[in-house]
């Protein structure tokens, strides 16, 4: 069953190329990225499976959090962001 997840990170290695991380995130069936260090994805995976896919692309000094997103959300985002959330975050 497809679920929505927020991927939040602090990337600490100034000379590291994080293109592999971004490509791994974009490989999921649905993704949205508007906030600098937050992505939302729609995936048929568990947080642990997502972590295993992303782990090779981060540095030991980086931080990364994957958390399931439910329909109880609020904030200030562009209209397209809310459209993506309504479409991909289950009730």
Buried (B, 14 or more C-beta within 10 A) or exposed (E): EEBBBBBBBEBEEEEBEBEEBBEBBEEBEEBBBEEEEEBBBBBEBEBEEBBEBBEEBBBEEBEBEBEEBEEEBEEEBEEEBEEBBEEBBEE
